[in-house]
Amino acid sequence: MAPRSIWKGSITFGLITIPVKIYTAVGRTARDKIDLHLLHEKDGQRIHYSRNCEKGHKDLDWDEIVKGYEYEKGKWVEITDEDLDALELESLRTIDVMTFAPYDQIDPMYFDKTYYVVPEETAVKAYRLMSEALVDEDLVGIAKVAMREREHLCALRVADNVIVLETMHWPEELREANFDELRKRPKVQDRERKMARQLIQQLAEDFDPTQFTDEYHKALKQLIRKKIKGEEIVVAEAPEEPERVVDLMEALKASVEAARRGEKPRPPQAQASRASKASKASGAETGSKRSPNGHEDLKTLTKQELEERARELDIAGRSKMDKKQLIKAIRDVA
């Protein structure tokens, strides 16, 4: 089933007009999405919300419901779809690029949501012209667009040959970081700053989003499967609070040394907790497959899970290993 566009109109810059449609770029597939609903504890049936008005009318149909604005307590003015269509805003149907700017000059705090911009069939050439020009100049277009009953500042950039629209917050929407703690200015020693930089350098690498997974989503799916099967859910003990850092310099040194060994620096409690989990994971509780000879089938694990296992076993050079090398190294240690 083809996705539905959420906005139709045109991009304009100079005298060029490009008819386009906008599609949501972020979201899980229906198959992967998990929605938790409210149930009545007594009978396990889903709770539904009814549409009631304050004068006692209940279970109203959608065609009886209109939008309104409360301008005084208890006094409303109705706003119809026709009223909204009558707003004299170019941004309702046009994304008029007002200026172009370097992308790195925009603070990421301004960005809100991401959308794909797709040309109408008759405008593919003009669309390609604009996208290639943006890439050649290494700039993004700054414009305004009205979507979902509000006007947004937005940026038009190119990602993988596709024009992407990023809606942005208005400057007045960004709150100041007005916190008492941030007004304190403790003196940082040069050697502490140097060691902190060394730690960052040791942990620095090119950004690869495929190395990160949504562990909560994964665990929630596993929990749901267990509940469906009627398996017992064991609540893990709450982890101990990490010890407060007494000697900042010693903590930095230990972190740098761990990073040099290819380990992720962790407080002592976290290391103990992970070791305990690793021990439990070796049994049937993990649900991992085992080969006929009784050993765990490491091939069923993902590369990230293998890297975690190698980290727990303190295997040197694991960060540079591929999946086959990780499996061999883990089996050699075991």
C-alpha positions in Angstrom: 0.0 0.0 0.0 1.5 3.3 -1.1 2.0 5.9 1.6 -0.4 8.9 1.7 1.0 12.4 1.3 0.2 14.8 4.1 0.6 18.0 2.1 0.4 19.1 -1.6 1.6 22.3 -3.1 4.7 23.8 -4.7 8.3 24.8 -3.9 9.2 28.1 -5.4 12.6 29.8 -5.7 13.1 32.7 -8.0 10.7 32.1 -10.9 10.9 28.3 -10.7 7.8 26.4 -9.4 8.0 22.7 -8.5 4.8 20.9 -7.7 5.5 18.5 -4.9 3.9 16.2 -2.3 5.2 15.8 1.3 5.4 12.4 3.1 6.3 11.6 6.7 9.9 10.3 6.8 10.1 9.0 10.4 8.0 6.2 12.0 8.0 2.4 12.5 6.2 0.1 10.1 2.7 -1.1 11.2 4.2 -4.6 11.8 7.0 -3.3 14.0 5.0 -0.7 15.9 3.9 -1.5 19.5 0.8 0.3 20.9 -0.1 -0.3 24.5 -3.8 0.3 25.2 -5.6 0.9 28.5 -7.6 -2.1 29.7 -10.1 -2.6 32.5 -8.2 -4.5 35.2 -11.3 -6.4 36.3 -12.4 -8.0 33.0 -9.4 -7.3 30.7 -11.5 -5.4 28.2 -10.2 -2.4 26.3 -11.2 1.1 27.6 -12.7 3.4 25.0 -13.1 7.2 25.3 -16.5 8.6 24.5 -17.0 12.0 22.9 -19.2 13.8 25.5 -20.0 17.5 25.8 -20.4 19.4 29.1 -24.2 19.8 28.6 -24.7 16.0 28.9 -24.8 14.9 25.3 -22.9 11.6 25.0 -21.3 9.5 22.3 -21.3 12.3 19.7 -20.7 11.4 16.1 -17.7 13.0 14.4 -20.0 15.0 12.0 -21.4 16.7 15.1 -18.0 17.9 16.2 -16.3 21.2 15.2 -13.2 23.1 16.1 -13.4 26.1 18.4 -11.3 28.7 20.3 -12.1 29.7 23.9 -11.6 33.5 23.9 -13.1 34.0 27.3 -14.0 31.5 30.1 -16.8 29.4 28.7 -17.1 31.5 25.5 -16.1 29.9 22.2 -15.9 30.9 18.6 -16.2 28.1 16.0 -13.5 27.7 13.5 -14.5 25.7 10.4 -12.4 24.1 7.7 -13.6 26.8 5.3 -12.3 29.4 7.7 -8.9 27.8 7.8 -8.8 27.5 4.0 -9.6 31.2 3.7 -6.5 32.2 5.6 -4.4 34.4 3.3 -1.1 32.6 3.8 1.1 31.6 0.9 2.6 28.9 3.0 -0.7 26.9 2.9 0.1 25.8 -0.7 3.6 27.1 -1.4 7.0 26.6 0.1 8.6 29.8 -0.9 12.4 29.6 -0.4 13.4 32.9 1.1 17.1 32.4 1.5 19.9 29.8 1.4 22.3 29.1 4.3 25.0 26.6 5.4 23.4 23.7 7.2 26.0 23.7 10.0 24.9 27.2 11.0 21.5 25.9 12.2 21.5 24.7 15.8 20.0 21.2 15.9 17.6 22.4 18.6 15.6 24.2 15.9 14.7 20.9 14.1 11.4 19.3 14.8 10.2 16.7 12.3 11.5 15.3 9.0 9.5 14.8 5.7 10.3 13.6 2.2 9.6 16.0 -0.6 8.5 14.2 -3.8 7.9 15.9 -7.1 4.8 15.5 -9.3 5.6 13.6 -12.5 5.7 16.8 -14.6 8.3 18.4 -12.3 11.0 15.8 -12.0 13.5 17.8 -14.0 13.0 21.0 -12.0 13.2 18.9 -8.8 16.6 17.4 -9.9 17.9 20.8 -10.9 17.1 22.2 -7.4 18.5 19.2 -5.5 21.8 19.2 -7.6 22.2 22.9 -7.2 21.8 22.6 -3.4 24.5 19.9 -3.3 26.8 21.8 -5.5 26.6 24.9 -3.3 26.5 22.9 -0.1 23.5 25.0 1.2 20.0 24.4 2.4 16.9 26.4 1.5 15.1 28.3 4.3 11.4 28.7 3.9 8.0 28.6 5.6 5.2 26.0 5.2 1.8 25.7 6.8 0.9 22.1 7.9 -1.5 20.6 10.4 -3.0 23.9 11.4 0.2 25.8 12.0 2.9 27.6 10.1 6.5 26.3 10.4 9.9 27.6 9.6 11.6 24.9 7.6 14.8 23.9 5.9 15.1 22.1 2.6 18.2 19.9 2.3 19.3 16.9 0.1 19.9 13.4 1.5 20.7 10.5 -0.8 19.4 12.5 -3.8 16.1 13.3 -2.1 15.0 16.7 -1.0 14.1 16.5 2.7 12.1 19.1 4.5 12.9 19.7 8.2 10.3 21.6 10.1 11.8 24.0 12.6 10.8 25.7 15.8 10.5 29.4 15.9 13.2 31.3 17.8 10.7 32.3 20.6 9.9 28.6 21.2 13.4 27.7 22.3 13.7 28.1 26.1 16.8 29.4 27.8 18.9 27.1 29.9 18.1 29.1 33.1 19.4 26.8 35.8 21.2 27.7 39.0 23.6 24.8 38.6 24.9 26.2 35.3 25.9 29.5 36.8 28.6 27.8 38.9 32.1 28.0 37.4 34.4 25.5 39.2 38.0 25.7 38.1 39.1 23.0 35.7 42.7 22.0 35.9 44.7 21.8 32.6 45.7 18.2 33.3 42.0 17.3 33.8 41.1 19.0 30.5 43.9 17.2 28.7 42.8 13.8 30.1 39.2 14.5 29.2 40.3 15.3 25.6 42.3 12.1 25.5 39.2 10.1 26.6 37.1 11.7 23.8 39.8 11.0 21.2 40.0 7.4 22.3 36.2 7.0 21.9 35.8 9.1 18.7 34.9 7.3 15.5 32.7 7.9 12.4 29.0 7.9 13.1 27.4 4.6 12.1 23.7 4.5 13.1 23.5 0.8 12.3 25.7 0.2 15.4 22.9 1.4 17.7 19.6 -0.4 18.4 16.5 0.4 20.3 17.0 -2.0 23.3 13.8 -0.9 25.0 11.7 -1.7 21.9 13.4 -5.1 21.5 13.0 -6.0 25.2 9.3 -4.9 25.1 8.7 -7.3 22.1 10.3 -10.1 24.0 8.2 -9.3 27.1 5.0 -9.4 25.1 5.9 -12.8 23.5 6.6 -14.2 27.0 3.3 -12.8 28.3 1.4 -14.4 25.4 3.0 -17.7 26.1 2.1 -17.4 29.8 5.8 -17.4 30.9 6.7 -16.0 34.3 8.1 -12.5 34.3 11.0 -12.0 36.7 11.6 -8.4 37.8 15.3 -7.7 38.0 16.7 -6.0 41.1 17.1 -2.3 40.8 20.8 -1.5 40.1 22.8 0.2 42.9 23.4 3.9 42.6 26.9 4.5 41.1 29.5 5.7 43.5 30.1 9.4 43.4 33.4 10.4 41.8 35.8 11.4 44.5 38.9 11.8 42.4 38.0 13.2 39.0 41.5 12.7 37.7 41.7 9.0 38.7 38.3 8.4 37.1 39.5 10.0 33.8 42.7 7.9 33.9 40.8 4.7 34.4 38.4 5.7 31.6 41.2 6.4 29.1 42.9 3.1 29.9 39.6 1.2 29.5 39.0 2.9 26.1 42.5 2.0 25.0 41.7 -1.6 25.6 38.6 -1.3 23.5 36.3 -1.3 26.4 33.4 1.0 27.2 34.2 2.7 30.6 31.7 1.7 33.2 31.3 2.3 37.0 32.0 -0.7 39.2 28.3 -1.4 39.9 27.6 -1.5 36.1 30.4 -4.0 35.5 29.2 -6.3 38.3 25.6 -6.0 37.0 26.7 -6.9 33.4 28.8 -9.8 34.6 25.7 -11.1 36.5 23.6 -10.8 33.4 26.2 -12.5 31.3 26.2 -15.4 33.7 22.4 -15.7 33.6 22.4 -15.4 29.8 24.5 -18.6 29.5 21.5 -20.6 30.6 18.1 -21.3 29.0 16.7 -18.0 30.2 18.3 -16.2 27.2 16.2 -18.3 24.7 19.3 -18.5 22.5 19.7 -21.5 20.3 22.2 -24.2 21.1 24.0 -26.5 18.7 23.7 -30.3 19.0 26.9 -30.6 21.0 25.3 -28.5 23.8 27.3 -25.3 23.1 25.5 -22.0 22.5 25.0 -21.3 18.8 26.8 -17.9 18.5 25.8 -17.6 14.9 22.2 -16.7 16.0 23.5 -13.6 17.8 23.8 -10.2 16.1 27.2 -8.5 15.7 26.3 -6.1 18.5 25.4 -8.9 20.8 28.7 -10.7 19.9 30.6 -7.4 20.7 28.9 -7.2 24.0 29.8 -10.8 24.8 33.5 -10.2 23.7 33.5 -7.0 25.9 32.4 -9.1 28.9 35.1 -11.6 28.2 37.7 -8.8 27.8 38.8 -9.9 24.3 41.4 -7.6 22.9 40.9 -6.0 19.5 37.2 -6.9 19.3 36.2 -3.5 17.9 38.0 -4.3 14.7 36.7 -7.9 14.3 33.9 -8.9 11.9 31.2 -11.3 13.0 33.1 -14.5 12.1 36.2 -13.3 13.9 34.1 -12.4 17.0 32.5 -15.9 17.1 36.0 -17.6 16.8 37.5 -15.4 19.5 34.6 -16.0 21.9 34.7 -19.8 21.4 38.5 -19.8 21.9 38.1 -18.0 25.3 35.2 -20.2 26.3 
